[in-house]
Structures are given as structure tokens and as C-alpha cells.
Amino acid sequence: MSTDPHRMLVKSRVCFMAALLLLVELGECAEKTNSSELHQFTAVEFYDKLHSGKMMFVYFELQVSPTISLFLAELAKSAEVLQDYGVLVGKADCSKEAIYSYCTDQRQLHTAFLFRGGKEFLGLNLDTVFDVNSIVSEVLFAILREEVKYVHTDADLLAMEKSARGQKDLVLGYVSSLGTQEHRSIMETAYVYGSKYQFILITGGPVLKHLGINETSQSSQVWFLHCQRHSGPRLTSVHCPLTRMKKPLTIISLHSFLQLMEAPLVSEVHEDPTVVPPPQFPYQDTPQVFVFSRPETHHLDLDTATALAWRLRGIATLLLVHRQSPAVKTPDHYNLAYRRPQKSLEVKFVTLHNIDEVLEILSHEEQEAEEEKDGGEEEEDEEDIELHFGSLSDEIAASVYNNRDTFLDMDSITELTSENFHTVVAQSDLTVVLFYLKYSEVPGVQLCSVDCSEWTDLCSTEVGDSSPFPFQPIISFPTVLMLRPKEAAQHYSGMLGIMALHRFIMLSCQASPVTLSSQEEVTSFLQEVHHPELLGPKPDRMLGLFNTPTNEGVAVFFEAAKSLRGTVLTGLVTGTLAEKWAADQQVELPAVLVFPSWGRHTGPTTLSMSSSAEELLTSISSALLHPLPELTVESLPSVLSVDKGLLLLFVGEEEDEAGLRQNQLLLEEMRKVVELGGDKMEAYVACWIHLGRTPAGLSVLGSYLGSMPPLPALFLTHSPSTDEIYQYPPSTPIRAASVVQWLQRIQDGAEPAAGMLGADTWPPSGKFYDFLKVMDTEEPGSAQQQEPEEEEEEEEDKERVKGKMKNTEVTGSSFSSSSSAAAAHTHSEL
């Protein structure tokens, strides 16, 4: 007997899903009793596993900080989960045994690596794999890169629908952010059903509007696109008909939803509904709807049942009951019956006049069931309440609910008010004020917070120069200020991650500038890491060289140094020592030497002394910028701050050695562009985005042209003088000489623009809120809330489907509609 490998794979994966669902059902108990440890790799064992082609997810550990400890705990939780997917999870202790290239680079210690097929497959920054959900989802996302596609625009989605029509159905999932429980549910389900359905993931972009979803919505959604069928009442559009999953996204609800999509659209029975058995696994909790048919109107009744079945797709199963059978005892004046197995096995009989009444009955009963469940929650035990946790679809609400009994340790933070603000801040040389965020204690630094919803007078009023601690009104939240007596407040504008903020605070503890009086002090300043606890690359450094401490340029240098405090270490050298350094660097005093952290093998950049701090800061920013920076979420602000056009190269993930070599050659050509362009390149910043390490670049790339161009792709964009976007000809190889000629044609006006930057702005959502005033003036009844978002979406779905479905209006049919039949429309959901 012949066997179909595809069917065998689907069957084996579905069996795997059954086992997986059993584990999910036992999840809480299993998680509490799980004592699995991470696999400990030695160098020999690591290379043995690597060369065997085993899939591994490995972290190379050198220093254990509190952040790393939390990550390792979550990594241990993920080990058993990923083992089910053939991934061995472990760590290697670099302090005991160094593994070449992974234990020697400090930057690698903030990355966990996925190995596949005997080579490194992907590196994931620890900021993206912070808990068991993000670890499992990101690892499976990498493994399933060919099975799970990413779309950004409606054109991308339509292209996938056209290619899938007649071949596969599509499962389209929207998650507001990657690494969440919802993202994990989609990835685990895709692993099982990936050979049966084409899975598509969206995280934002124009396609959301196309699907009728607000881009600010945090609720995850799943749609099933019926592309495999070639018949049915809804296949009248270029788009595939779709069904939206109504329940919150979990692995169990998604599995049940996909099983429902496989159920027959309409089943025909010749028995009375009371003796029809309730639905069996996996539809055991799915309502059954019975529509009665007479022999003389059978064709019309079947059309009505089919139309209703499409409306109930994913909500209930539909059965057409033939009245001519002697076994059917239901009185003639009933035309519909239904059963809700999750409540009881009783069949209820009704007489209805149109399809909408069926939906109203099911929705009303479902709402009553939810109200009963909500009313009984207060009496349930804590463990029972946690079983309903999956019903919280909003990620933030779920997080608040989960941590409702967790209280922050506020002992190390002084709560500031408008009454004690000046007194408390005056007690320390450095005070860090967070508006509004809780932080951990740092030795030598006072950590405080202001609740701006309560102390609106302090946050909304400008504290002038006459105050010991002047600062501007707080207009965005959260805001972090560094306050020092008799100095203007320093605004922290970096990433609000623990590592970035901690690094900024520790560097801010250094004097700015540090006075250096000997060659040994200068050498130590340039070579040593002043704070071993600082994670990441060495900080940028800058030296000011002056004849005397009273030189007129010293004041300008001091002002620039204070602005750079927390980001750049600055030193001041004067007198004979400054003259020696100037002679070695062949510069005239006064001068500024800039030592960027990336320039380990090059000399410092020499700057002449500027007449103003603003001019000097601009020159320093340009000198610190990498000649070919990689754009990431962290580096983008510094690149944009130089106010130049971006010559931006997009490169994809390297799938093999050939792909890696291709990307290296492309970067080499970009370096040659900078050298060959000479002064012409002063107007641009040559940079690049690795879409594997920075997935956010996919949205940027898709927004330029409205669709995804082939990779690699080179653009000239973000010019200060125009919003036009220029694309380097995709069919032309990226060579330095050709790129320089292309840039010249753009300058001459001989090259057409490929698109325009959007004019989107992000202004404040409203004026500063005086909460106390609002509370005082609020009138009774003004706080009435709108209907929940879920009900609005249900109504929108109902109206969209109405435009395509026909309400049968024929005498003798089981239903008659009071409204005229709707004409077939294009598929409005897509």
C-alpha cells in the first residue's frame, strides 16, 4: 500500500498537537513541579552536538548579574518545552572553559544563539528573549521562517491568497508585539499544522486597516482564509473568504478553532434533534444549530442553511433536519432548534423569521454565560481563577491581573511631592528623579519618583533658574531627569531598559570633565573601564587639550562636557602635558581628541576648538558616528541626530555561508562608496539594516514602496530638504562606482523618486491633564462607558458579512426575510 509523505507528516504533527494540548491542560501543575535544569555544555560536547547537526539554543555565560540570573531561570523553563520540538537548550560556562568566538567577545555575552545544521543559525539579543514565552516563540519563529510568512501591506496578503487559492487554506495571525503568549501560541500551532495550512503573521502596517483593525489595538486576532475551496456562496471576490476567531488567542482555542474550520459546513440528518448525539471531540463545547427542511422547499432550505452556516462559521455547527423522515417528531410551527453542550444537553426549539435572529439568540446566551461566570468568580479559589486567565486577551490587563498581589519595594526610593522636592534634592550631590517609574538602588545615587497624576502643580510648572534645581514642565511620560544642585536638569533620552539606564547613571557619576595631570592618568583614562559593572562596549571618550586652564575655549569645552555627561567620558589636559599630546597628534592647541568606542584600531579624530558648545557638540556627534553604522532601535536616534540624508542598505538574514559572504561584500561596497564619494558623501550617512537582527526594519522597508522589494535593497531617504525616497535600481548590482553615479543623478534631478515619506506625526494626545480638576467638575453620569471593543468588532463583522450573504425570501422556505436580498459584494473584510 502506498503512503503519502505529506499526509503522514500532517498526521504525526496532529498527534503531537493532541499530546501538546494534554500538557497545556496540565500546565500549571507541570510548571510548578518542573525541576528540569539547563543542559551544561563542555567545549567538547558543544562541538560534538554542533557537528551532529542537532538543533541547539545555547547561552554562553561569563558574568552572572541579576538580569542574567532571571534570564537563565526563564531559559530553564523553556528547555522542556523546546525539547518537544527537537531543540536542545543549554548553557556553556565561559569562566571554566572558553569556547572560541563565543566566550571572547563581550558583545556575544548579551546574546543567546540558535544552532542548526552544524552552524550558527541566529543570534537573539537577551532583550528579545526575556521570559519563557518570548524564548519559545522567537526560537520557533526562527525555525519556521519558511512556514510562517510575514506580510505588511494588503498587496502582500493578496499575493499570498492568489498563490494559495486551490492549494492551501491560510491562517492569519495578528499580534501587537513579538515574544508574547499569543505569539507563542501561533508559533506552536504553526509547528504542528504548518504542512497543512500556510501561516501568516502580521504585527502592524497598512494591512491592519484592510482587515478592519485599529493599529492601536492590543488585542490579538486570528483569521482563517478559505483559499482551498472553489465553491461556496462567498467565493465571489479576488480575496479568499475569511472567518475570524472570536475567542481570546491561546493554543487551545486556536487548535479548537482550526478543528472547527475542518468541520462540514452543513450536515444533513434524518432524526429528531433530541436524539441526535451531542458533538464529539474536538467539537464537544460547540453549539449545534438545527434547521428544518421540507421536501418541497429542500433546495431553498439548503441555500438558507448554507448562508447561515457561513455566518456561524467558527461559532456553531449546523445540521439540516429532513422533516419527511418519520423519526422527526418536532411540531411544524418550529423552524429551528439549538443545543449548547457546555451548558446542558437540552435541545431548545424556536420559531424565527430571519437569519439575524439566530445570531442574536446565540450571542445573548453566550453573554449570559459570561455574566454568570463573572458573578461567580469572587467565590472561586485562587487556583480556579487562574484557570480563567486565558480569557484576558489584553496583554496589559493580563499582566496587571497576574501581579495584582505583588507590591514593589519602595524603601530605597524617596517619594517627592511639591512640598518636599527642594529639601530632599538638596541633600545629595546627584539626584535621579523619575517621572514616573520605580527603580532599584544605586550606591551613591539618590533615586526618587514623582507621581504626576497627583502632584500636577510640580510636574506642569516650569521651575525657573532661581530654583536650586531648575527644569522644564514634564510633558511626556515616563520622563527621567538627573538633578544636581545649582545645575540645569539633564534629561535622559536613551532607551528605558535596565541596562541602558543603569549605564547612563553610572557614567553620570564621573566628573565631566575629569582633570588629568599626568601621562599615567591620561593612559588610564583612555584604556581602562572605570566601572567594571558596566555591561556592553567601552564608552566613548574625549580629551580637551589646552595651553592653560584659563584658555577661553575651556568654558566652551566644559559646557559641551556637561551635555555629554552619562554618554561620553570627558577629560581635560592642560599645560606641558597638553603640548606633548598635541605634538604627538600633530595638532595645534586648543584641540579636542575624540576616541569613539568602535575605533579600536584607528587613531583619534582631531577637532579644532569651536566658538560655541552647540557647534562643538555637532562636531563631536559626527566624529562618534560609525562610518558605516548598523541601524538598530538603539542606534537610530544618534544617526538621525546628525540631520543628514540616509543612504540605507537593507540586507536579509544569512541562511548559509554564501549568504554571509554576500552581505559582507555588500558592506564592503558601501565602505567604498564612502571613500569614492569623497566630499559628495558629506550630505549623507551611509548605513545599513540587518532585517534578521532588527525585524522592525521590515515595516520601514514595506512603507517606502507600499510592498516588499527584493533584497538587498538600497534607498536614499530622510533628506533634510525633501521627503522624496529614491530606490537604487533593483536590477543593477550594488557596486561603489555605480552607486556614486546614481547619487550624482539624484543631485542633478535626473533620477525619478520612487516614493514619499509619510507625513505622520505623533503629537501629544491631549493637553496636560489636571486630574484633580477633572474629578471636581465631573458630572454624574458623565463616566458612562462605550460598548466593549469586542462587541463593536462583532457588529462590524456582522455588517460586513451582511453585504455578501443572501437572506432567503421565498414562500414556503424555513426562513423569510423582511428585508430585500442583498447583492453579492466584493469581500469587504479584506
Secondary structure, 3 states (H helix, E strand, C coil): CCCCHHHHHHHHHHHHHHHHHHHHHCHHHHHHHCCCCCEEECHHHHHHHHHCCCEEEEEEECCCCHHHHHHHHHHHHHHHHHHCCCEEEEEEECCCCCCCCCCCCHHHHHEEEEEECCEEEEEEECCCCCCHHHHHHHHHHHHCCCCEEECCCHHHHHHHHHHHCCCCCEEEEECCCCCCHHHHHHHHHHHHHCCCCEEEEECCCHHHHHCCCCCCCCCCEEEEECCCCCCCCCCCCCCCCEEECCCCCCHHHHHHHHHHHHCCCCEEECCCCCCCCCCCCCCCCCCEEEEEECHHHHHHHHHHHHHHHHHCCCCCEEEEEECCCCCCCCCCCCCEEEECCCCCCCEEEECCCCHHHHHHHHHHHHHHHHHHHHHHHHHCCHHHHHHCHHHCCCHHHHHHHHCCCCCCCCCCEEECCCCCHHHHHCCCCCEEEEECCCCCCECCEEEEECCCCCCHHHHHCCECCCCCCCECCCCCCCEEEEECCCCCCEECCCCCCHHHHHHHHHHHCCCCCEECCCHHHHHHHHHCCCCCCCCCCCCEEEEEEECCCCCHHHHHHHHHHHHCCCCEEEEEEEHHHHHHHHHHHCCCCCEEEEECCCCCCCCCEEEECCCCHHHHHHHHHHHHCCCCCECCCCCHHHHHCCCCEEEEEEECCCCCHHHHHHHHHHHHHHHHHHHHHHHHHHHEEEEEEECCCCCHHHHHHHHHHCCCCCCCEEEEECCCCCCEEEECCCCCCCCHHHHHHHHHHHHCCCCCCCEECCCCCCCCCCCCCCHHHHHHHCCCCCCCCCCCHHHHHHHHHHHHHHCCCCCCECCCCCCECCCCCCCCCCCCCC
